[in-house]
Amino acid sequence: MREVRSKPFLKWAGGKKQLLDAFESRIPMELREGGLSTYIEPFVGGGAVYFYLNSTFNFKSCHIFDINEELFLAYTVVRDDVDSLVNHLEELSVKFLSRDESSRKEFFYEVRDEFNQTKAEVNLNRFEPSWTSRVANLIFLNRTCFNGLFRVNSKGQFNVPFGRNKNPKILNAELLYADSGVLQNTEVHRGDFALSAPYISDESFVYLDPPYRPLNQTSSFTGYSMDGFGDDEQRRLARFFSECDRTGAKLMLSNSDPKNTDLNDDFFDTLYSEFRIERVPARRMINCDHTKRGEINEIIVTNY
Ligand SMILES: C[S@@+](CC[C@H](N)C(=O)[O-])C[C@H]1O[C@@H](n2cnc3c(N)ncnc32)[C@H](O)[C@@H]1O
């Protein structure tokens, strides 16, 4: 086992940091015994689970997927162009921190406008240096925006306002280098979770963390991208889970527990009835209503 230092370089909605202990105790025995050589994460988001697992166990290779293109760019740049990313962030950090409050705010909106206006120009098929400045802007916005979130509106524009943090750590070079090292055995993919199928075999551990099924009308926070992830998508994912099960891979999936708000809601119990379903307490971090940030259950489904 390597020393665990690596963790997400972005704050991401649905981040799983607070559930790592619950996952740790449910890791398949075969992984601890070195019997699983590939790690697959079809909804990687900020990668809390990915960075933890890939810095703890010696996987031969990992495949991470997300439908969000900015994440594809971010992981690729941190893996392949970290020196230049650090330089860009250093520059942004100095420019930002040397200003007073109102001019910091102005600078934030300049970077946000540039980020939104240049989206269409990005060629996602081949690395180019503009990827690195874009990822630096993304990390800068993530550190300085309200609540440190990444959220886009229906036009795909990053629309989170300026945040209140007086002393944001825009550059964390040590962390970026640690993450870059961990990413070296990893292929980064963009697109739908189903694209991960060809990489899954009886040598794989797969962790699936889809967008939460909203607990009620008001907590319908699924704005990760322009596409929603409704109940039909949850059903498509359950079919995919069963297909992956047949490969002999070890699978773990998490989601919100509908029974938090409706004890009779058996949505996931029905979908995953063939598998082991456990309920674990989780602190939900993202809720518009601060009084509702209490403890609720999360479900963990495993096929082992
Ligand atoms: C709950 S978050 C993952 C959080 C992650 N485990 C973490 O710790 O940050 C779900 C992710 O699924 C992605 N997503 C949404 N629909 C998807 C799809 N059809 N295929 C792949 N990824 C998708 C979103 O962009 C989001 O990053």
The ligand as a MOL file (V3000), in Angstrom:
LIG
                    3D

  0  0  0     0  0            999 V3000
M  V30 BEGIN CTAB
M  V30 COUNTS 27 29 0 0 0
M  V30 BEGIN ATOM
M  V30 1 C -22.8510 12.1560 -7.5420 0
M  V30 2 S -21.7590 12.8300 -8.7430 0 CHG=1
M  V30 3 C -20.3040 11.9150 -8.4390 0
M  V30 4 C -19.6200 12.4030 -7.2050 0
M  V30 5 C -18.2580 11.7740 -6.9770 0
M  V30 6 N -18.3540 10.4140 -6.5150 0
M  V30 7 C -17.4460 12.6020 -6.0080 0
M  V30 8 O -17.0140 12.1170 -4.9620 0
M  V30 9 O -17.2470 13.7910 -6.3070 0 CHG=-1
M  V30 10 C -22.3650 12.2400 -10.2590 0
M  V30 11 C -21.5650 12.5580 -11.5160 0
M  V30 12 O -22.2080 11.9010 -12.6080 0
M  V30 13 C -22.0400 12.6690 -13.7910 0
M  V30 14 N -23.0530 12.2100 -14.7710 0
M  V30 15 C -24.3470 12.5860 -14.9200 0
M  V30 16 N -24.9500 11.8600 -15.8870 0
M  V30 17 C -24.0120 10.9850 -16.3520 0
M  V30 18 C -24.0230 9.9410 -17.3550 0
M  V30 19 N -25.1150 9.6420 -18.0560 0
M  V30 20 N -22.8860 9.2410 -17.5620 0
M  V30 21 C -21.7460 9.5260 -16.8650 0
M  V30 22 N -21.6720 10.5120 -15.9130 0
M  V30 23 C -22.7920 11.2140 -15.6610 0
M  V30 24 C -22.1680 14.1000 -13.3130 0
M  V30 25 O -21.5060 14.9850 -14.2060 0
M  V30 26 C -21.5120 14.0290 -11.9130 0
M  V30 27 O -20.1640 14.4230 -11.9640 0
M  V30 END ATOM
M  V30 BEGIN BOND
M  V30 1 1 1 2
M  V30 2 1 2 3
M  V30 3 1 2 10
M  V30 4 1 3 4
M  V30 5 1 4 5
M  V30 6 1 5 6
M  V30 7 1 5 7
M  V30 8 2 7 8
M  V30 9 1 7 9
M  V30 10 1 10 11
M  V30 11 1 11 12
M  V30 12 1 11 26
M  V30 13 1 12 13
M  V30 14 1 13 14
M  V30 15 1 13 24
M  V30 16 1 14 15
M  V30 17 1 14 23
M  V30 18 2 15 16
M  V30 19 1 16 17
M  V30 20 1 17 18
M  V30 21 2 17 23
M  V30 22 1 18 19
M  V30 23 2 18 20
M  V30 24 1 20 21
M  V30 25 2 21 22
M  V30 26 1 22 23
M  V30 27 1 24 25
M  V30 28 1 24 26
M  V30 29 1 26 27
M  V30 END BOND
M  V30 END CTAB
M  END
